[in-house]
Amino acid sequence: MAFLLMFVTLLHLITLAILFIATMEKSWWVWDGTESSDLWYNCRFDNETEAWFCATSEETEWLQAVQVLMVLSLVFSSISFLIFLGQLFTMSKGGLFYLTGVCQVFAGLNTFTATLIYTLHNEEFLQDSRELSSGHFGYCFFLAWACVPLLLCSGIMYIHLRKRE
């Protein structure tokens, strides 16, 4: 039981860290390593000054939806962890971690929806940027997709986890 509890806790913290990186880093779409775009900014690397210059992304309804869903998934996952800690110390023996699991599943569904919207509508977000055919999805996009099954699996594990002494 202690091993399962440590595994679920570690999985939760890892997915929370990956989700935070995927939401805040600047690599959802990349052009040849010198330009990138994320949920918040379009950035360009200047070789002369060796610095990144970033401008705010043009706000579209789809991009705002992705931003809100990714932030909501971070909030749900964080709340889920806090609820888990509270339930761990206050719940009676034999209780199930339903609320923790449901919050974690909601985080996974929010992340899934956000990455799906970004996949289907990225040409609308990047329409004022360079040619899309010369770019590709960045590592943060793939981190967000990797979080989806991790969040859903940990949520299901929480739902089935019983508190024992």
FITI-781683 format. One record per atom (N, C-alpha, C, O): residue number from 1; atom name; z, x, y. Coordinates in Angstrom, 1 decimal. Layout:
FITI-781683
   i at      Z      X      Y
 NUM CA      Z      X      Y
...
***
This chain:
FITI-781683
   i at      Z      X      Y
   1  N    0.0    0.8   -1.2
   1 CA    0.0    0.0    0.0
   1  C    0.0    0.9    1.3
   1  O   -0.7    0.6    2.2
   2  N    0.8    1.9    1.3
   2 CA    0.8    2.8    2.4
   2  C   -0.5    3.5    2.7
   2  O   -0.9    3.6    3.8
   3  N   -1.2    3.8    1.6
   3 CA   -2.5    4.5    1.7
   3  C   -3.5    3.5    2.3
   3  O   -4.3    3.8    3.2
   4  N   -3.5    2.2    1.9
   4 CA   -4.4    1.2    2.4
   4  C   -4.1    0.9    3.9
   4  O   -5.0    0.8    4.7
   5  N   -2.8    0.9    4.2
   5 CA   -2.4    0.7    5.6
   5  C   -2.9    1.8    6.5
   5  O   -3.4    1.6    7.6
   6  N   -2.7    3.0    6.0
   6 CA   -3.2    4.2    6.8
   6  C   -4.7    4.2    6.9
   6  O   -5.3    4.5    8.0
   7  N   -5.4    3.8    5.9
   7 CA   -6.9    3.8    5.9
   7  C   -7.4    2.7    6.9
   7  O   -8.3    3.0    7.7
   8  N   -6.8    1.6    6.9
   8 CA   -7.2    0.5    7.8
   8  C   -6.9    0.9    9.2
   8  O   -7.8    0.6   10.1
   9  N   -5.8    1.5    9.5
   9 CA   -5.4    1.9   10.8
   9  C   -6.4    3.0   11.3
   9  O   -6.8    2.9   12.4
  10  N   -6.6    4.0   10.5
  10 CA   -7.6    5.0   10.8
  10  C   -9.0    4.5   11.1
  10  O   -9.6    4.9   12.0
  11  N   -9.4    3.6   10.2
  11 CA  -10.7    3.0   10.4
  11  C  -10.8    2.2   11.7
  11  O  -11.8    2.3   12.4
  12  N   -9.8    1.5   12.0
  12 CA   -9.7    0.8   13.3
  12  C   -9.8    1.7   14.5
  12  O  -10.6    1.5   15.4
  13  N   -9.0    2.8   14.5
  13 CA   -9.1    3.8   15.6
  13  C  -10.4    4.5   15.7
  13  O  -10.9    4.7   16.8
  14  N  -11.0    4.8   14.6
  14 CA  -12.3    5.5   14.6
  14  C  -13.4    4.5   15.2
  14  O  -14.2    4.9   16.0
  15  N  -13.4    3.3   14.7
  15 CA  -14.4    2.3   15.3
  15  C  -14.1    2.0   16.7
  15  O  -15.1    1.9   17.5
  16  N  -12.9    2.0   17.1
  16 CA  -12.6    1.8   18.5
  16  C  -13.1    3.0   19.4
  16  O  -13.7    2.8   20.5
  17  N  -12.9    4.2   18.9
  17 CA  -13.4    5.4   19.6
  17  C  -15.0    5.4   19.7
  17  O  -15.6    5.7   20.7
  18  N  -15.6    5.1   18.5
  18 CA  -17.1    5.0   18.5
  18  C  -17.6    4.0   19.4
  18  O  -18.6    4.2   20.1
  19  N  -16.9    2.8   19.4
  19 CA  -17.4    1.7   20.3
  19  C  -17.2    2.1   21.8
  19  O  -18.1    1.7   22.6
  20  N  -16.1    2.8   22.1
  20 CA  -16.0    3.2   23.5
  20  C  -17.0    4.2   23.9
  20  O  -17.6    4.1   25.0
  21  N  -17.3    5.2   23.0
  21 CA  -18.4    6.1   23.3
  21  C  -19.7    5.4   23.5
  21  O  -20.5    5.7   24.4
  22  N  -20.1    4.5   22.6
  22 CA  -21.3    3.8   22.6
  22  C  -21.5    3.0   23.9
  22  O  -22.6    2.8   24.4
  23  N  -20.4    2.5   24.4
  23 CA  -20.4    1.6   25.6
  23  C  -20.5    2.5   26.9
  23  O  -21.2    2.1   27.8
  24  N  -19.9    3.6   26.9
  24 CA  -19.8    4.4   28.2
  24  C  -20.7    5.5   28.3
  24  O  -21.0    5.9   29.4
  25  N  -21.2    6.1   27.2
  25 CA  -22.1    7.2   27.3
  25  C  -23.5    6.8   27.8
  25  O  -23.9    5.7   27.8
  26  N  -24.3    7.8   28.2
  26 CA  -25.6    7.6   28.9
  26  C  -26.8    7.9   28.0
  26  O  -27.7    8.5   28.4
  27  N  -26.7    7.4   26.8
  27 CA  -27.9    7.7   25.9
  27  C  -28.3    6.5   25.0
  27  O  -28.3    6.6   23.8
  28  N  -28.6    5.4   25.6
  28 CA  -29.1    4.3   24.9
  28  C  -30.6    4.4   24.7
  28  O  -31.2    4.0   23.7
  29  N  -31.3    4.9   25.7
  29 CA  -32.7    5.2   25.6
  29  C  -33.0    6.6   26.3
  29  O  -32.4    6.9   27.3
  30  N  -33.8    7.4   25.6
  30 CA  -34.0    8.8   26.0
  30  C  -35.5    9.1   26.1
  30  O  -36.2    8.7   25.2
  31  N  -35.8    9.8   27.2
  31 CA  -37.2   10.4   27.3
  31  C  -37.1   11.9   27.3
  31  O  -36.4   12.5   28.2
  32  N  -37.6   12.5   26.3
  32 CA  -37.7   14.0   26.2
  32  C  -36.5   14.8   26.6
  32  O  -36.7   16.0   27.0
  33  N  -35.4   14.3   26.6
  33 CA  -34.2   15.1   26.9
  33  C  -33.9   15.3   28.4
  33  O  -32.8   15.8   28.7
  34  N  -34.8   14.9   29.3
  34 CA  -34.6   15.1   30.7
  34  C  -34.3   13.8   31.4
  34  O  -33.8   13.8   32.6
  35  N  -34.5   12.7   30.8
  35 CA  -34.2   11.4   31.4
  35  C  -33.5   10.5   30.3
  35  O  -33.9   10.5   29.1
  36  N  -32.6    9.7   30.7
  36 CA  -31.9    8.8   29.8
  36  C  -31.5    7.5   30.6
  36  O  -31.4    7.5   31.8
  37  N  -31.3    6.5   29.8
  37 CA  -30.8    5.2   30.3
  37  C  -29.7    4.7   29.4
  37  O  -29.8    4.8   28.2
  38  N  -28.8    4.0   30.1
  38 CA  -27.7    3.4   29.3
  38  C  -27.5    2.0   29.8
  38  O  -28.4    1.4   30.5
  39  N  -26.4    1.4   29.6
  39 CA  -26.1    0.1   30.0
  39  C  -25.8    0.0   31.5
  39  O  -25.9   -1.1   32.1
  40  N  -25.5    1.1   32.1
  40 CA  -25.0    1.1   33.5
  40  C  -25.9    1.9   34.4
  40  O  -26.1    1.5   35.6
  41  N  -26.5    3.0   33.9
  41 CA  -27.3    3.9   34.8
  41  C  -28.6    4.4   34.2
  41  O  -28.7    4.4   33.0
  42  N  -29.5    4.7   35.0
  42 CA  -30.7    5.5   34.6
  42  C  -30.5    6.9   35.2
  42  O  -30.3    7.1   36.4
  43  N  -30.5    7.9   34.3
  43 CA  -30.2    9.3   34.8
  43  C  -31.4   10.2   34.5
  43  O  -32.2   10.0   33.6
  44  N  -31.5   11.2   35.4
  44 CA  -32.6   12.2   35.3
  44  C  -31.9   13.6   35.5
  44  O  -31.1   13.8   36.4
  45  N  -32.3   14.5   34.7
  45 CA  -31.8   15.9   34.8
  45  C  -32.7   16.7   35.7
  45  O  -33.9   16.8   35.4
  46  N  -32.1   17.3   36.7
  46 CA  -32.9   18.2   37.6
  46  C  -32.7   19.6   37.2
  46  O  -31.6   20.1   37.2
  47  N  -33.8   20.3   36.8
  47 CA  -33.8   21.6   36.3
  47  C  -33.4   22.6   37.4
  47  O  -32.8   23.7   37.1
  48  N  -33.8   22.3   38.7
  48 CA  -33.5   23.3   39.7
  48  C  -32.0   23.3   40.0
  48  O  -31.4   24.4   40.2
  49  N  -31.3   22.2   40.1
  49 CA  -29.9   22.2   40.4
  49  C  -29.0   22.2   39.1
  49  O  -27.8   22.3   39.1
  50  N  -29.7   21.9   38.0
  50 CA  -29.0   21.8   36.7
  50  C  -27.9   20.8   36.7
  50  O  -26.8   21.0   36.2
  51  N  -28.3   19.6   37.3
  51 CA  -27.3   18.5   37.3
  51  C  -28.0   17.2   37.0
  51  O  -29.3   17.1   37.2
  52  N  -27.3   16.2   36.6
  52 CA  -27.8   14.9   36.3
  52  C  -27.7   14.0   37.6
  52  O  -26.6   14.0   38.2
  53  N  -28.8   13.4   37.9
  53 CA  -28.8   12.4   39.0
  53  C  -29.0   11.0   38.5
  53  O  -29.9   10.7   37.8
  54  N  -28.0   10.2   38.8
  54 CA  -28.0    8.8   38.1
  54  C  -28.1    7.7   39.2
  54  O  -27.5    7.9   40.3
  55  N  -28.9    6.7   38.9
  55 CA  -29.0    5.5   39.8
  55  C  -28.6    4.3   38.9
  55  O  -28.8    4.3   37.7
  56  N  -28.0    3.3   39.6
  56 CA  -27.6    2.1   38.9
  56  C  -28.8    1.4   38.3
  56  O  -29.9    1.3   38.9
  57  N  -28.7    0.9   37.1
  57 CA  -29.8    0.2   36.4
  57  C  -30.0   -1.1   37.1
  57  O  -29.1   -1.7   37.7
  58  N  -31.3   -1.5   37.1
  58 CA  -31.6   -2.8   37.7
  58  C  -31.0   -3.9   36.9
  58  O  -31.2   -4.0   35.6
  59  N  -30.2   -4.8   37.5
  59 CA  -29.5   -5.9   36.8
  59  C  -30.5   -7.0   36.4
  59  O  -31.0   -7.7   37.3
  60  N  -30.6   -7.2   35.1
  60 CA  -31.3   -8.4   34.6
  60  C  -30.3   -9.2   33.8
  60  O  -29.2   -8.7   33.5
  61  N  -30.7  -10.4   33.5
  61 CA  -29.8  -11.3   32.8
  61  C  -29.5  -10.7   31.4
  61  O  -28.4  -10.8   30.9
  62  N  -30.5  -10.2   30.8
  62 CA  -30.3   -9.6   29.4
  62  C  -29.4   -8.4   29.4
  62  O  -28.6   -8.2   28.6
  63  N  -29.6   -7.5   30.4
  63 CA  -28.8   -6.3   30.5
  63  C  -27.4   -6.7   30.8
  63  O  -26.4   -6.1   30.2
  64  N  -27.2   -7.7   31.7
  64 CA  -25.8   -8.1   31.9
  64  C  -25.2   -8.7   30.7
  64  O  -24.0   -8.6   30.5
  65  N  -25.9   -9.4   29.9
  65 CA  -25.4  -10.0   28.6
  65  C  -25.0   -8.9   27.7
  65  O  -23.9   -8.9   27.1
  66  N  -25.8   -7.8   27.6
  66 CA  -25.4   -6.7   26.7
  66  C  -24.1   -6.0   27.3
  66  O  -23.3   -5.7   26.5
  67  N  -24.1   -5.8   28.6
  67 CA  -22.9   -5.2   29.2
  67  C  -21.6   -6.0   28.9
  67  O  -20.6   -5.4   28.5
  68  N  -21.7   -7.3   29.1
  68 CA  -20.6   -8.1   28.9
  68  C  -20.1   -8.1   27.4
  68  O  -19.0   -8.1   27.1
  69  N  -21.1   -8.2   26.5
  69 CA  -20.8   -8.3   25.1
  69  C  -20.2   -7.0   24.6
  69  O  -19.3   -7.0   23.8
  70  N  -20.7   -5.8   25.1
  70 CA  -20.1   -4.6   24.7
  70  C  -18.7   -4.4   25.2
  70  O  -17.8   -3.9   24.5
  71  N  -18.4   -4.8   26.5
  71 CA  -17.1   -4.7   27.0
  71  C  -16.2   -5.7   26.3
  71  O  -15.0   -5.4   26.0
  72  N  -16.7   -6.9   26.0
  72 CA  -15.9   -7.9   25.2
  72  C  -15.5   -7.3   23.8
  72  O  -14.4   -7.5   23.3
  73  N  -16.4   -6.6   23.2
  73 CA  -16.1   -6.1   21.9
  73  C  -15.1   -5.0   22.0
  73  O  -14.2   -4.9   21.1
  74  N  -15.1   -4.2   23.0
  74 CA  -14.0   -3.2   23.3
  74  C  -12.7   -3.9   23.5
  74  O  -11.7   -3.5   22.9
  75  N  -12.7   -5.0   24.3
  75 CA  -11.5   -5.7   24.5
  75  C  -10.9   -6.4   23.2
  75  O   -9.7   -6.3   22.9
  76  N  -11.8   -7.0   22.5
  76 CA  -11.4   -7.7   21.2
  76  C  -10.8   -6.6   20.3
  76  O   -9.8   -6.9   19.6
  77  N  -11.5   -5.5   20.1
  77 CA  -11.0   -4.5   19.2
  77  C   -9.7   -3.9   19.7
  77  O   -8.8   -3.6   18.8
  78  N   -9.5   -3.7   21.0
  78 CA   -8.3   -3.2   21.5
  78  C   -7.1   -4.2   21.3
  78  O   -6.0   -3.8   20.9
  79  N   -7.4   -5.4   21.6
  79 CA   -6.4   -6.5   21.4
  79  C   -6.0   -6.6   19.9
  79  O   -4.9   -6.8   19.6
  80  N   -7.1   -6.5   19.1
  80 CA   -6.8   -6.5   17.6
  80  C   -5.9   -5.5   17.2
  80  O   -5.0   -5.7   16.4
  81  N   -6.0   -4.2   17.7
  81 CA   -5.1   -3.2   17.3
  81  C   -3.7   -3.4   17.8
  81  O   -2.8   -3.1   17.1
  82  N   -3.6   -3.9   19.0
  82 CA   -2.2   -4.2   19.6
  82  C   -1.6   -5.3   18.8
  82  O   -0.4   -5.3   18.5
  83  N   -2.4   -6.3   18.4
  83 CA   -1.8   -7.4   17.6
  83  C   -1.4   -6.9   16.2
  83  O   -0.3   -7.3   15.7
  84  N   -2.2   -6.0   15.7
  84 CA   -1.9   -5.4   14.4
  84  C   -0.5   -4.7   14.4
  84  O    0.3   -4.9   13.6
  85  N   -0.4   -3.9   15.5
  85 CA    0.9   -3.2   15.6
  85  C    2.1   -4.1   15.8
  85  O    3.2   -3.9   15.2
  86  N    1.9   -5.2   16.6
  86 CA    2.9   -6.2   16.7
  86  C    3.2   -6.9   15.5
  86  O    4.4   -7.1   15.1
  87  N    2.2   -7.3   14.7
  87 CA    2.4   -8.0   13.4
  87  C    3.1   -7.0   12.4
  87  O    3.9   -7.5   11.6
  88  N    2.7   -5.8   12.5
  88 CA    3.3   -4.8   11.5
  88  C    4.8   -4.7   11.6
  88  O    5.5   -4.6   10.6
  89  N    5.3   -4.8   12.8
  89 CA    6.7   -4.7   13.0
  89  C    7.5   -6.0   13.1
  89  O    8.7   -6.0   13.0
  90  N    6.8   -7.1   13.3
  90 CA    7.5   -8.4   13.5
  90  C    7.3   -9.4   12.4
  90  O    8.0  -10.3   12.2
  91  N    6.2   -9.2   11.7
  91 CA    5.8  -10.2   10.7
  91  C    6.7  -10.2    9.4
  91  O    7.2   -9.1    9.0
  92  N    7.0  -11.3    8.8
  92 CA    7.8  -11.3    7.6
  92  C    7.0  -10.8    6.4
  92  O    5.8  -10.7    6.4
  93  N    7.7  -10.4    5.4
  93 CA    7.1   -9.9    4.2
  93  C    6.2  -10.9    3.6
  93  O    6.6  -12.1    3.5
  94  N    5.1  -10.5    3.1
  94 CA    4.1  -11.4    2.5
  94  C    3.1  -12.0    3.5
  94  O    2.2  -12.7    3.0
  95  N    3.3  -11.8    4.8
  95 CA    2.4  -12.4    5.8
  95  C    1.0  -11.7    5.8
  95  O    0.9  -10.5    5.4
  96  N    0.0  -12.5    6.2
  96 CA   -1.3  -11.9    6.3
  96  C   -1.7  -11.6    7.7
  96  O   -1.1  -12.2    8.7
  97  N   -2.6  -10.7    7.9
  97 CA   -2.9  -10.2    9.3
  97  C   -4.2  -11.0    9.7
  97  O   -5.2  -10.4   10.1
  98  N   -4.1  -12.4    9.7
  98 CA   -5.3  -13.2   10.1
  98  C   -5.7  -13.0   11.5
  98  O   -6.9  -12.8   11.7
  99  N   -4.8  -13.0   12.5
  99 CA   -5.2  -12.9   13.9
  99  C   -5.8  -11.6   14.2
  99  O   -6.8  -11.5   14.9
 100  N   -5.3  -10.5   13.6
 100 CA   -5.9   -9.2   13.7
 100  C   -7.3   -9.2   13.2
 100  O   -8.2   -8.6   13.8
 101  N   -7.5   -9.7   12.0
 101 CA   -8.8   -9.7   11.4
 101  C   -9.8  -10.5   12.1
 101  O  -11.0  -10.1   12.3
 102  N   -9.4  -11.7   12.6
 102 CA  -10.3  -12.5   13.4
 102  C  -10.8  -11.9   14.7
 102  O  -11.9  -11.9   15.0
 103  N   -9.8  -11.2   15.4
 103 CA  -10.2  -10.5   16.6
 103  C  -11.2   -9.3   16.3
 103  O  -12.1   -9.1   17.1
 104  N  -11.0   -8.7   15.2
 104 CA  -11.8   -7.6   14.8
 104  C  -13.2   -8.1   14.4
 104  O  -14.2   -7.5   14.7
 105  N  -13.3   -9.2   13.7
 105 CA  -14.6   -9.8   13.4
 105  C  -15.3  -10.3   14.7
 105  O  -16.5  -10.1   14.8
 106  N  -14.6  -10.8   15.6
 106 CA  -15.2  -11.2   16.9
 106  C  -15.8   -9.9   17.6
 106  O  -16.9  -10.0   18.2
 107  N  -15.1   -8.8   17.5
 107 CA  -15.6   -7.6   18.1
 107  C  -16.9   -7.2   17.4
 107  O  -17.8   -6.8   18.1
 108  N  -16.9   -7.3   16.1
 108 CA  -18.1   -6.9   15.4
 108  C  -19.3   -7.9   15.7
 108  O  -20.4   -7.4   15.9
 109  N  -19.0   -9.1   15.9
 109 CA  -20.1  -10.1   16.2
 109  C  -20.6   -9.9   17.6
 109  O  -21.8  -10.0   17.9
 110  N  -19.7   -9.5   18.5
 110 CA  -20.1   -9.2   19.9
 110  C  -21.0   -8.0   19.9
 110  O  -22.0   -7.9   20.6
 111  N  -20.6   -7.0   19.2
 111 CA  -21.4   -5.7   19.2
 111  C  -22.8   -6.0   18.5
 111  O  -23.8   -5.5   19.0
 112  N  -22.8   -6.8   17.5
 112 CA  -24.0   -7.1   16.8
 112  C  -25.0   -7.8   17.8
 112  O  -26.1   -7.5   17.8
 113  N  -24.4   -8.8   18.5
 113 CA  -25.2   -9.6   19.4
 113  C  -25.8   -8.7   20.6
 113  O  -26.9   -8.8   20.9
 114  N  -24.9   -7.8   21.1
 114 CA  -25.3   -6.9   22.2
 114  C  -26.4   -5.9   21.7
 114  O  -27.4   -5.8   22.4
 115  N  -26.3   -5.3   20.6
 115 CA  -27.3   -4.4   20.1
 115  C  -28.6   -5.1   19.7
 115  O  -29.7   -4.6   19.9
 116  N  -28.5   -6.3   19.2
 116 CA  -29.7   -7.1   18.9
 116  C  -30.4   -7.4   20.2
 116  O  -31.7   -7.3   20.2
 117  N  -29.7   -7.9   21.2
 117 CA  -30.4   -8.2   22.5
 117  C  -31.0   -6.9   23.1
 117  O  -32.2   -7.0   23.5
 118  N  -30.3   -5.8   23.0
 118 CA  -30.9   -4.5   23.5
 118  C  -32.2   -4.2   22.7
 118  O  -33.1   -3.7   23.3
 119  N  -32.1   -4.3   21.4
 119 CA  -33.3   -4.0   20.6
 119  C  -34.5   -4.9   20.9
 119  O  -35.6   -4.4   21.1
 120  N  -34.3   -6.2   21.2
 120 CA  -35.4   -7.1   21.4
 120  C  -35.9   -7.1   22.8
 120  O  -37.0   -7.4   23.1
 121  N  -35.0   -6.7   23.8
 121 CA  -35.4   -6.8   25.2
 121  C  -35.3   -5.5   26.0
 121  O  -35.2   -5.5   27.2
 122  N  -35.3   -4.4   25.3
 122 CA  -35.2   -3.1   26.0
 122  C  -36.4   -2.8   27.0
 122  O  -36.2   -2.2   28.0
 123  N  -37.5   -3.4   26.7
 123 CA  -38.7   -3.2   27.6
 123  C  -38.4   -3.8   28.9
 123  O  -39.0   -3.4   30.0
 124  N  -37.7   -4.9   29.0
 124 CA  -37.3   -5.6   30.2
 124  C  -36.3   -4.8   31.0
 124  O  -36.4   -4.8   32.3
 125  N  -35.4   -4.1   30.3
 125 CA  -34.4   -3.3   31.0
 125  C  -35.0   -2.1   31.7
 125  O  -34.6   -1.7   32.8
 126  N  -36.0   -1.5   31.0
 126 CA  -36.6   -0.2   31.4
 126  C  -37.9   -0.4   32.0
 126  O  -38.7    0.6   32.1
 127  N  -38.3   -1.5   32.5
 127 CA  -39.6   -1.8   33.0
 127  C  -40.0   -0.9   34.2
 127  O  -41.1   -0.6   34.4
 128  N  -39.0   -0.6   35.0
 128 CA  -39.3    0.3   36.2
 128  C  -39.2    1.8   35.9
 128  O  -39.4    2.6   36.8
 129  N  -38.8    2.1   34.7
 129 CA  -38.6    3.5   34.3
 129  C  -40.0    4.0   33.8
 129  O  -41.0    3.4   33.9
 130  N  -39.9    5.2   33.1
 130 CA  -41.1    5.8   32.6
 130  C  -41.7    5.0   31.5
 130  O  -41.1    4.0   31.1
 131  N  -42.8    5.4   31.0
 131 CA  -43.5    4.8   29.9
 131  C  -42.6    4.7   28.6
 131  O  -42.0    5.8   28.3
 132  N  -42.4    3.6   28.1
 132 CA  -41.5    3.4   26.9
 132  C  -42.0    4.1   25.7
 132  O  -41.2    4.6   24.9
 133  N  -43.3    4.3   25.5
 133 CA  -43.8    4.9   24.3
 133  C  -43.5    6.4   24.2
 133  O  -43.5    6.9   23.1
 134  N  -43.1    7.0   25.3
 134 CA  -42.7    8.4   25.3
 134  C  -41.2    8.6   25.1
 134  O  -40.8    9.7   25.0
 135  N  -40.5    7.5   24.9
 135 CA  -39.1    7.6   24.8
 135  C  -38.7    7.0   23.4
 135  O  -39.5    6.6   22.6
 136  N  -37.4    7.1   23.2
 136 CA  -36.8    6.6   21.9
 136  C  -35.4    6.2   22.1
 136  O  -34.7    6.5   23.1
 137  N  -34.8    5.4   21.2
 137 CA  -33.4    5.0   21.2
 137  C  -32.5    6.2   21.1
 137  O  -32.8    7.2   20.4
 138  N  -31.5    6.2   21.9
 138 CA  -30.5    7.4   21.9
 138  C  -29.4    7.2   20.9
 138  O  -29.3    6.1   20.2
 139  N  -28.5    8.2   20.9
 139 CA  -27.5    8.1   19.9
 139  C  -26.5    7.0   20.1
 139  O  -25.9    6.5   19.1
 140  N  -26.2    6.6   21.3
 140 CA  -25.3    5.6   21.6
 140  C  -25.7    4.2   21.0
 140  O  -24.9    3.4   20.6
 141  N  -27.0    4.0   21.1
 141 CA  -27.6    2.8   20.5
 141  C  -27.3    2.8   19.0
 141  O  -26.9    1.8   18.4
 142  N  -27.5    3.9   18.3
 142 CA  -27.2    4.0   16.9
 142  C  -25.7    3.9   16.6
 142  O  -25.3    3.4   15.5
 143  N  -24.9    4.5   17.5
 143 CA  -23.4    4.3   17.3
 143  C  -23.0    2.9   17.4
 143  O  -22.2    2.4   16.6
 144  N  -23.6    2.2   18.3
 144 CA  -23.3    0.7   18.4
 144  C  -23.7    0.0   17.2
 144  O  -22.9   -0.9   16.7
 145  N  -24.9    0.3   16.6
 145 CA  -25.3   -0.4   15.4
 145  C  -24.4    0.0   14.2
 145  O  -24.1   -0.8   13.3
 146  N  -23.9    1.3   14.2
 146 CA  -23.0    1.7   13.1
 146  C  -21.6    1.0   13.2
 146  O  -21.0    0.8   12.2
 147  N  -21.2    0.7   14.4
 147 CA  -19.9    0.0   14.6
 147  C  -19.9   -1.4   14.0
 147  O  -18.9   -1.9   13.6
 148  N  -21.1   -2.1   14.0
 148 CA  -21.2   -3.4   13.5
 148  C  -20.6   -3.6   12.1
 148  O  -19.6   -4.4   11.9
 149  N  -21.1   -2.9   11.1
 149 CA  -20.5   -3.1    9.8
 149  C  -19.1   -2.6    9.7
 149  O  -18.3   -3.1    8.9
 150  N  -18.8   -1.5   10.4
 150 CA  -17.4   -1.0   10.4
 150  C  -16.4   -2.0   10.9
 150  O  -15.3   -2.2   10.4
 151  N  -16.7   -2.6   12.0
 151 CA  -15.9   -3.6   12.6
 151  C  -15.7   -4.9   11.7
 151  O  -14.6   -5.4   11.5
 152  N  -16.8   -5.3   11.1
 152 CA  -16.8   -6.5   10.3
 152  C  -16.0   -6.2    9.0
 152  O  -15.2   -7.0    8.5
 153  N  -16.2   -5.0    8.4
 153 CA  -15.5   -4.6    7.2
 153  C  -14.0   -4.5    7.5
 153  O  -13.1   -5.0    6.7
 154  N  -13.6   -3.9    8.6
 154 CA  -12.2   -3.7    8.9
 154  C  -11.6   -5.1    9.2
 154  O  -10.4   -5.3    8.8
 155  N  -12.3   -6.0    9.8
 155 CA  -11.8   -7.3   10.1
 155  C  -11.6   -8.1    8.8
 155  O  -10.5   -8.7    8.7
 156  N  -12.5   -8.0    7.8
 156 CA  -12.3   -8.6    6.5
 156  C  -11.1   -8.0    5.8
 156  O  -10.4   -8.7    5.1
 157  N  -11.0   -6.7    5.9
 157 CA   -9.9   -6.0    5.2
 157  C   -8.5   -6.5    5.8
 157  O   -7.6   -6.7    5.1
 158  N   -8.5   -6.7    7.1
 158 CA   -7.3   -7.2    7.8
 158  C   -6.9   -8.6    7.3
 158  O   -5.8   -8.9    7.1
 159  N   -7.9   -9.4    7.1
 159 CA   -7.7  -10.8    6.7
 159  C   -7.1  -10.8    5.3
 159  O   -6.3  -11.7    5.0
 160  N   -7.5   -9.9    4.4
 160 CA   -7.0   -9.8    3.1
 160  C   -5.7   -9.0    2.9
 160  O   -5.1   -9.0    1.8
 161  N   -5.3   -8.3    3.9
 161 CA   -4.2   -7.4    3.8
 161  C   -2.9   -8.1    4.0
 161  O   -2.7   -8.9    4.9
 162  N   -2.0   -7.9    3.1
 162 CA   -0.6   -8.6    3.1
 162  C    0.4   -7.5    3.5
 162  O    0.3   -6.4    3.1
 163  N    1.4   -8.0    4.2
 163 CA    2.5   -7.1    4.6
 163  C    3.5   -7.0    3.4
 163  O    4.0   -8.1    2.9
 164  N    3.8   -5.8    3.0
 164 CA    4.8   -5.6    1.9
 164  C    5.8   -4.6    2.4
 164  O    5.6   -3.9    3.4
 165  N    6.9   -4.6    1.8
 165 CA    7.9   -3.6    2.1
 165  C    7.8   -2.3    1.4
 165  O    8.6   -1.4    1.6
***
